[in-house]
Amino acid sequence: MRSSVAGSETLDLEKLPSNHKTYICKHVFNTDRPVAYVVVEDGDLSLLCGCYDHEESARDYKVVGLAHLIKRQPDILEIGELFDGWQAERLEDGCWHKSPIPEAAN
């Protein structure tokens, strides 16, 4: 579900339809790595491995329905709502930590 708060769009991961378009990196797609980084940018939802070894190429990314990832890794729903321009990172403590995307904070 999408909502607006003070002009900023929010995605509530628990309320999005199961077929919500989600961008994922090839590592997550191939189940080589779990989702450790979630970002909403310009209304697009990306669930990524959080590593920095991706090429800047479309072939490194896939589009899937959100339910495929939730079924595989249900803890993603712990993120709840995420504002456009925000990120959530799963840190060593095992918890999801939300913050503005550095570029969005400027």
C-alpha positions in Angstrom: 0.0 0.0 0.0 1.2 3.5 -0.8 0.4 6.5 1.2 1.7 10.1 1.4 3.0 11.7 4.6 3.9 15.4 4.4 4.4 15.1 0.6 6.6 12.1 0.9 5.4 8.7 -0.5 5.5 5.7 1.8 5.5 2.0 1.0 4.1 -0.3 3.7 5.7 -3.6 2.9 3.1 -5.5 4.9 0.2 -4.1 2.9 1.7 -4.2 -0.7 0.0 -6.6 -3.1 1.9 -9.9 -3.6 2.7 -9.0 -7.2 4.2 -5.6 -6.4 7.1 -5.0 -8.8 10.4 -5.4 -6.9 13.9 -5.0 -8.3 16.4 -7.5 -7.0 20.1 -8.1 -7.6 21.3 -11.3 -9.2 22.8 -12.5 -5.9 19.3 -12.4 -4.3 17.7 -13.8 -7.4 20.1 -16.8 -7.5 19.8 -17.2 -3.7 23.5 -16.7 -3.4 22.9 -14.0 -0.7 19.9 -12.9 1.4 18.3 -9.5 1.2 20.2 -7.2 3.5 19.4 -3.8 1.9 16.0 -2.4 1.0 15.5 1.0 -0.7 12.6 3.0 -2.0 13.7 5.5 -4.6 11.4 7.5 -6.9 8.6 5.1 -5.9 10.6 2.0 -6.9 11.2 -0.8 -4.4 14.6 -2.6 -4.5 15.6 -5.5 -2.3 19.3 -6.1 -2.6 22.1 -8.1 -1.0 23.8 -5.0 0.3 27.2 -5.7 -1.3 29.0 -3.4 -3.6 30.1 -5.8 -6.3 27.4 -5.1 -8.8 28.0 -3.9 -12.3 26.1 -0.8 -13.5 24.2 -3.0 -15.9 20.6 -4.1 -16.2 21.7 -7.7 -16.5 22.7 -7.7 -12.8 19.1 -7.0 -11.8 15.8 -8.8 -12.1 12.1 -7.8 -11.5 10.0 -10.1 -9.4 6.8 -10.0 -7.4 7.3 -9.1 -3.7 5.7 -12.3 -2.5 8.5 -14.4 -3.9 11.0 -12.7 -1.7 8.7 -12.6 1.4 8.1 -16.4 1.1 11.9 -16.9 1.0 12.8 -14.3 3.7 9.8 -13.3 5.8 11.8 -11.1 8.1 11.7 -8.4 5.3 8.2 -7.6 6.6 9.8 -6.4 9.9 10.8 -3.2 8.0 7.1 -2.1 7.9 6.8 1.3 6.3 9.6 2.9 4.3 9.5 6.5 3.0 10.5 7.3 -0.6 14.2 8.3 -0.4 14.8 6.0 2.6 16.7 2.7 3.0 16.7 -0.2 5.5 19.8 -2.1 6.2 20.1 -5.4 8.1 23.1 -4.9 10.3 25.2 -7.3 12.4 22.8 -7.1 15.3 20.2 -8.8 13.0 17.8 -5.8 13.1 16.7 -3.6 10.2 17.8 0.0 10.6 16.1 2.7 8.6 17.7 6.0 7.4 17.5 8.5 4.5 19.4 7.5 1.4 22.6 9.7 1.7 21.8 11.4 -1.7 18.3 12.1 -0.5 19.6 13.7 2.8 21.3 16.5 0.9 
